[in-house]
Amino acid sequence: MRRYIIFGLMLLGSILSYSSISISNMEKELSTIGISNENIENAKGLLRVALKKHRIMLIELDQKELEINKLLIDDPEKNWFKINKLFDEIGQVNANMKKNQLKTQIDVRKYISKEDYLNAKDLYMVNRGAVKRTTIDVKINKD
């Protein structure tokens, strides 16, 4: 059961890291490389909705885990079929979380291409002083 929770948290972390680094903190860099403010706002909206869905699914996973624990305390042998069904439901919720993450990434790419994201990320890292200047940064700053 802990594996499901850890898996869920890792998934949430990946969504949060994508949304917080690429959109919220990198708006200036995305604008610098030519992404319109409208596209940035659309992508941010998609990520906000995805994050809300993800949080709801995490709550659903917690609820199912609590149900399983209750059934285990009551009488595991008597409740085996209910427990088995709940584990199947947990697997389905985890699958839906992965599908939603992938769908969100696909939808965000309609507004911000992979190449633009990577260029903006490199520029963001350079501006923060985390990496040395790259050819991408030099090219952008020359324009």
N, C-alpha and C positions, 0 to 999 in steps of 0.2 A: 504494500500500500504506500509505503514511503517513496517507492520508486515513482509512482504516479504523481505524487506531490512534487518531488524533485523535478520530474519531467515537465510538469506544468509550470513550475517556477522558472525553469530554463527557457521554456517557450515564451513566457511573459517577458523575461529578460531580453530575449532576442527582439521581441516586438518593441519593447520600451527603448532598447538601445538604438534600434533603427529609427524610431520616431523622434527620440530626443536628440540624437546626434545629427541626423540627416535633415530634419525639418526645422525644429525649433531653434537650434543653435547655429544652423548653417544658412539661414535665410539670406544673409548678406552675401555669402559666397555663391549661393544658387543664383541670386540676382546678378552677381558679377559675371558669371559664365553665360548669362543670357536666358535664364528661366524667368518667365513672366510671373509677376506677383499673383495673378489669378491662378496659375498652375500650382504655385507653392501653397496657396490657401486651399485649393482643391485637394492636394495631397495631404495636407495637415488634417483636413476634415475626414478624409478616408481613414487616416491613422487613428484619429480620435474615436471614430465609430468602431474600428477593429479592436481598439483597446477596451472599450466598454463591453463588447461581446466577449472578449477574452476574460475579463473580470467576472462576468456572469457565469461563464463556463467553469472558472476556478471555484466559484461559490457552489456551483452544482456538484463539482467533484468533492468538495468538503462535505456537503450534505450526504452524498452517497457513502463516503467513508464513515461518517457518523452513524448512518443506518446500519452499515455492516458491523461496526463495533457493537452497536446495541444488540443486533441479532446474535453476535458471537457471545455476548455476555448472557443473554437469555437462555438459549439452547442451540448450540451450533449444529447438532445433528438434526434436530427438528426443523431448523430454518435453512438447511443446506441449499434448497432450491431457490429460495429468496436471495441468499448470499451469492449464489452462482449467477443469478439474473442481474444483481447489482454490479458484479464484476464485469459482465458483458456490457452493461450500460456505461460503466466507467471507460471501458475500451472505446465505445462509440463516441463519448464526449472527447476523449483524447484525439481520436481520429478527426472529429469535427474541428478541434482547435488547430490541428495541423493544416487542414483544408482551408480554414479561414485565414491562417497566416499566409499561405501560398496565394490565395485569392487576393488578399490585400496587397501583397508584393506585386502581383500582376497588374492590379488596378492602379497602383501608385506609378508604375512604369509608363502608364498612359500619359502622365503629366511630367514625370521626371525620368529621363532615360537612364539606363545603367551607367553609360559613359559620363553623362552629366553629373550624376551622383558621385561617381568616383573622382571626377575632376574637382567637384566642390569639396569633397572630403579631403582630398590632398591639399587644396588651398586652405581649408579650415585648419588642418594640422600645421601647415606652414605658418599661418597667422598666429596660432597659439604657441609657436616655437617648439612644437613637439618633434618636428622633422626638419631636415635641411630643405632648402629651396629646391624645387623640382623644375624640370623644363616646362611643365604645365603652368606652374605659377609664373615663371618668367614670361611665357607667352601671353598669359592673361594680363599681367601687369603692363606689358608693352602696349596693348590695345587701348 
